[in-house]
Amino acid sequence: MKLSLVALFSVFAVACGPAQNGTKTSSSAKTNVDYANSITAEDLSKHLYIIADDKMEGRMTGSVGQKMAGEYMVNHYKSLGMVGPIDKDNYYQAVPKEYFSRARDPKDSENIVAFIKGSEKPDEIIVLSAHYDHVGKDKDGNIYNGADDDGSGTVSMLEMAEAFQMAVKDGKGPKRSILFLHVTGEEIGLYGSRYYTDNPLFPLANTVCNLNTDMIGRIDPDKADSPNYIYLIGADKLSQELHDVSEMVNEKYVNLELDYKYNDDDDPNRFYYRSDHYNFAKNNIPVIFYFNGTHDDYHQITDTPDKIEYELMAKRTKLIFLTAWELANREGRITADKATE
């Protein structure tokens, strides 16, 4: 697991330490908005140009490049002083190659996990997820960098973790625990998230919700004239309360257009079933899937970090962070009030 990344990452580690919001607000006066504002387009870009670099060779499940990306994330969490969820020094949930039943030439892989323990209700877990694998290279050696899919979700989680950890250091950590879950094997069948829900690190009964981020860095061509949006999928399918919290947070702080086009039960794209949140939803855990829609570079070698809309991506990331903050700190735990057995 210990690959040599010093040459690639050393400059970034110095340049992109814990984010500063540029104000003189004392730690005692900081609010959720101050922590959200530590999430910047610049830092997202710095992370993504590494995660989606050619050196990662498309991050195919079990590949050297996928493991390099995983090591980069682990080093980031260590630099923040964050710990693993079970063993404080272990940020890996191994997924054996035998689990990838439909993969050709399967290889051992791993989910990356980091944890912030809740200050008041530590047994209640908010899971933030994104897949960090992509589709690798083609037979001609062309690299599928997967900058939007799902480098964008991957690095947004790194920035959200940093913002939460800043709050922890200021004595304002979340009341409920937060698990940062970077899953492998999504592109070949949602394997990493299924492995987690089959082998949860915390009881699924204690999992409050899953906020899943898969492609938030681009603009759907259909939204070219109104790019201040994000597609939300699943928010009201199991929990009206989750949907209402999501709407409230957006209206109060962010003011994106929350578009539910793909939340329709009759959506022919069936996106609700096509990303990692679904493995939580099928266990009656409320979910939100954050998504920018597809575009011409989807699953193409042209999905590169230079095409990401970083300011918009930062705004979307702030929405997810502030939603997670509200869910982690509100008095009552949200429930799956629409779930049916």
C-alpha positions in Angstrom: 0.0 0.0 0.0 2.9 2.3 0.5 3.6 3.7 -2.9 6.1 6.5 -3.5 4.1 9.7 -3.9 6.5 12.2 -2.3 7.5 13.8 -5.6 3.9 14.3 -6.7 2.4 15.5 -3.5 5.0 17.3 -1.4 4.4 20.7 -3.0 0.6 20.3 -2.6 1.0 19.4 1.1 2.8 22.6 1.8 0.6 24.8 -0.4 -2.8 23.3 0.7 -2.8 22.9 4.5 -5.9 23.5 6.5 -8.0 26.1 4.6 -8.3 29.6 6.0 -11.3 31.7 5.2 -9.3 35.0 5.2 -11.2 36.6 8.1 -10.2 37.4 11.7 -13.3 35.7 13.2 -12.3 34.2 16.5 -12.8 30.5 16.9 -15.5 31.1 19.6 -17.5 33.2 17.2 -17.3 31.0 14.1 -20.4 29.5 12.7 -21.3 26.7 10.3 -21.1 29.3 7.5 -17.5 30.2 8.4 -16.5 26.6 8.2 -18.4 26.1 4.9 -16.5 29.1 3.5 -13.2 27.3 4.1 -14.3 25.1 1.1 -12.7 26.9 -1.9 -12.5 26.5 -5.6 -8.8 26.8 -5.4 -8.4 23.9 -2.9 -10.8 21.7 -4.8 -8.8 22.3 -8.0 -5.5 21.5 -6.3 -6.9 18.2 -5.0 -8.6 17.2 -8.3 -5.6 17.9 -10.5 -3.8 15.2 -8.4 -6.7 12.7 -8.1 -7.4 13.0 -11.9 -3.8 13.1 -13.0 -2.5 10.8 -15.7 -0.3 9.2 -13.0 -3.5 7.7 -11.5 -4.1 5.8 -14.8 -7.8 6.1 -14.5 -8.1 4.6 -11.0 -9.5 1.2 -12.2 -10.6 -0.9 -9.2 -7.6 -2.8 -7.8 -5.1 -1.0 -10.0 -1.9 0.8 -8.9 -3.5 4.1 -9.7 -6.5 3.4 -7.6 -4.3 2.6 -4.7 -2.2 5.7 -5.2 -5.4 7.8 -5.1 -6.4 6.0 -1.9 -3.0 6.7 -0.3 -3.3 10.4 -1.2 -6.6 10.6 0.6 -5.3 8.7 3.6 -2.4 11.1 3.8 -4.8 14.1 3.7 -6.8 12.7 6.6 -3.7 12.1 8.6 -2.5 15.6 7.9 -5.8 16.9 9.4 -5.4 14.8 12.5 -8.4 12.6 11.6 -8.6 9.0 12.5 -9.9 5.7 11.2 -13.3 4.6 12.4 -12.4 1.4 14.2 -8.6 1.4 14.6 -7.5 5.1 14.7 -4.4 4.2 12.5 -6.3 2.2 9.9 -8.1 4.1 7.1 -8.7 1.0 4.9 -11.7 -1.3 4.6 -10.3 -4.2 2.5 -12.5 -5.5 -0.2 -11.2 -8.9 -1.4 -11.0 -9.7 -5.1 -13.4 -12.6 -4.7 -16.1 -10.0 -3.9 -16.0 -8.5 -7.4 -18.0 -11.3 -8.9 -18.7 -9.7 -12.3 -15.2 -8.2 -12.8 -12.7 -9.4 -15.4 -9.4 -10.2 -13.7 -10.5 -8.9 -10.3 -7.9 -7.6 -7.8 -8.0 -6.8 -4.1 -9.2 -3.3 -3.4 -10.3 -1.2 -0.5 -12.7 1.5 0.6 -11.1 4.5 2.3 -12.6 5.5 5.6 -12.1 8.4 8.1 -14.1 9.3 11.1 -15.1 12.2 13.3 -16.7 11.0 16.6 -19.8 12.9 17.7 -19.6 14.9 20.8 -23.1 14.1 22.2 -24.6 11.3 20.1 -21.6 9.4 18.9 -23.5 6.2 18.2 -25.6 7.9 15.5 -23.7 8.0 12.2 -24.0 10.3 9.2 -22.3 8.7 6.2 -20.8 10.9 3.5 -19.8 8.9 0.4 -18.3 9.2 -3.0 -16.6 6.6 -5.2 -13.0 7.2 -6.1 -12.5 4.5 -8.7 -13.0 5.1 -12.4 -12.6 3.0 -15.6 -8.9 3.0 -16.1 -7.4 2.9 -19.6 -8.5 1.5 -23.0 -6.6 -1.0 -25.1 -4.7 1.8 -26.8 -3.5 3.2 -23.5 -5.8 6.2 -23.4 -6.4 7.3 -19.8 -9.9 7.9 -18.5 -9.1 10.5 -15.8 -12.7 10.7 -14.4 -12.3 14.3 -13.2 -16.1 14.7 -12.8 -16.9 11.0 -12.4 -16.2 10.9 -9.6 -13.0 12.9 -8.9 -15.4 15.8 -8.1 -17.2 13.9 -5.4 -14.0 12.5 -4.0 -12.3 15.9 -3.5 -15.4 17.5 -2.2 -15.4 15.0 0.6 -11.8 15.9 1.4 -12.7 19.6 1.7 -15.8 18.8 3.8 -13.7 16.7 6.1 -11.3 19.6 6.5 -14.1 22.0 7.3 -15.6 19.7 9.9 -12.2 19.0 11.4 -11.6 22.8 11.8 -14.8 22.9 13.8 -13.6 20.0 15.9 -10.3 21.8 16.7 -12.3 24.9 17.7 -14.4 22.8 20.1 -17.5 22.9 17.8 -17.4 19.4 16.4 -20.6 17.7 15.3 -23.0 16.2 17.9 -23.4 13.0 15.8 -20.6 11.1 14.3 -19.6 11.4 10.7 -18.1 8.7 8.5 -16.3 9.7 5.4 -16.6 6.7 3.1 -14.7 6.7 -0.2 -15.9 3.5 -2.0 -14.2 1.5 -4.6 -15.7 -0.6 -7.4 -18.6 1.7 -8.2 -18.0 1.6 -12.0 -18.1 -2.1 -12.1 -21.2 -2.6 -10.1 -21.5 -0.5 -6.9 -19.3 -3.1 -5.2 -17.6 -0.9 -2.6 -20.8 0.5 -1.1 -22.4 -2.9 -1.2 -19.4 -4.4 0.6 -19.8 -1.7 3.3 -23.5 -2.3 3.8 -22.9 -6.0 3.9 -20.0 -5.5 6.3 -20.8 -2.2 8.1 -18.3 -0.7 10.4 -21.2 0.6 12.4 -24.6 -1.0 12.7 -26.9 0.1 9.8 -29.6 0.7 12.4 -27.4 3.5 13.8 -26.9 5.1 10.4 -28.9 8.2 10.2 -28.6 8.9 6.5 -26.2 8.7 3.5 -25.3 11.8 1.5 -23.7 10.6 -1.7 -21.8 12.8 -4.1 -21.3 11.5 -7.6 -20.4 14.1 -10.3 -20.9 17.7 -9.1 -18.2 19.5 -11.1 -19.9 20.1 -14.5 -22.9 21.7 -16.1 -25.6 19.6 -17.9 -25.9 21.0 -21.4 -29.7 21.4 -20.7 -28.8 23.8 -17.9 -26.3 25.9 -19.8 -28.6 29.0 -19.4 -29.3 28.3 -15.7 -26.2 26.7 -14.2 -26.9 27.6 -10.6 -28.4 24.2 -9.9 -27.8 20.7 -8.6 -29.9 17.6 -9.2 -31.1 15.9 -6.1 -32.2 12.3 -6.2 -33.8 10.2 -3.4 -34.2 12.8 -0.7 -38.0 12.3 -0.2 -38.2 8.6 -1.1 -37.6 7.3 2.4 -37.7 10.4 4.6 -39.9 13.5 4.1 -37.9 14.9 7.0 -34.6 14.6 5.2 -36.1 16.3 2.1 -37.4 19.2 4.3 -34.1 19.7 6.0 -32.3 19.7 2.6 -34.7 22.3 1.3 -34.4 24.5 4.4 -30.6 24.5 4.4 -30.5 25.4 0.7 -33.0 28.3 1.1 -31.2 29.6 4.2 -27.6 29.4 3.1 -26.9 28.5 -0.5 -29.8 29.2 -2.9 -29.0 26.7 -5.6 -31.9 25.5 -7.8 -32.6 22.1 -6.4 -33.8 20.2 -9.5 -35.7 16.9 -9.0 -35.9 16.0 -12.6 -34.2 12.6 -12.1 -36.0 11.9 -8.8 -39.1 10.8 -10.7 -40.0 7.2 -10.1 -40.5 6.9 -13.9 -37.1 8.4 -14.8 -35.9 6.2 -17.7 -32.3 6.8 -16.7 -32.9 5.1 -13.3 -30.2 7.2 -11.7 -31.6 6.4 -8.3 -30.4 2.8 -8.7 -27.0 3.7 -10.3 -24.8 5.2 -7.6 -23.6 4.1 -4.2 -26.5 5.7 -2.2 -28.7 2.9 -3.4 -27.0 0.3 -1.3 -28.0 2.4 1.8 -31.5 3.1 0.5 -32.3 -0.6 0.0 -31.5 -1.0 3.7 -34.1 1.7 4.5 -31.5 4.4 5.3 -32.5 7.8 4.0 -30.3 9.1 1.2 -29.6 12.1 -1.0 -27.7 11.7 -4.3 -26.1 14.9 -5.5 -25.5 15.0 -9.2 -24.8 17.5 -12.0 -26.2 15.3 -14.8 -24.3 13.8 -17.7 -22.4 15.6 -20.5 -20.5 14.9 -23.6 -17.4 13.9 -21.6 -19.1 11.4 -19.4 -17.1 8.2 -19.5 -14.8 9.6 -22.1 -11.1 10.3 -22.1 -12.0 14.0 -22.2 -13.4 14.1 -18.6 -10.4 16.1 -17.4 -9.9 18.5 -14.5 -9.5 21.6 -16.8 -13.2 21.3 -17.7 -14.5 21.5 -14.1 -16.5 24.5 -13.0 -14.7 25.0 -9.7 -16.6 27.9 -8.3 -19.9 26.2 -8.9 -18.5 22.9 -7.5 -17.5 24.8 -4.3 -21.0 26.1 -3.9 -22.5 22.7 -4.4 -20.0 21.3 -1.8 -21.0 23.9 0.7 -24.6 22.9 0.3 -23.7 19.2 1.1 -21.5 20.3 4.0 -24.2 22.5 5.5 -26.8 19.8 5.1 -24.6 17.3 6.9 -23.9 19.9 9.6 -27.6 20.4 10.2 -28.3 16.7 10.3 -25.4 16.1 12.6 -26.3 18.8 15.1 -30.1 19.1 15.1 -31.9 17.9 18.3 -33.8 15.0 16.9 -32.5 12.3 14.6 -34.3 12.2 11.2 -36.2 9.0 10.5 -37.1 6.9 7.5 -40.7 8.0 7.9 -41.7 6.8 4.4 -39.9 3.5 4.4 -41.9 0.3 3.8 -40.6 -3.1 4.7 
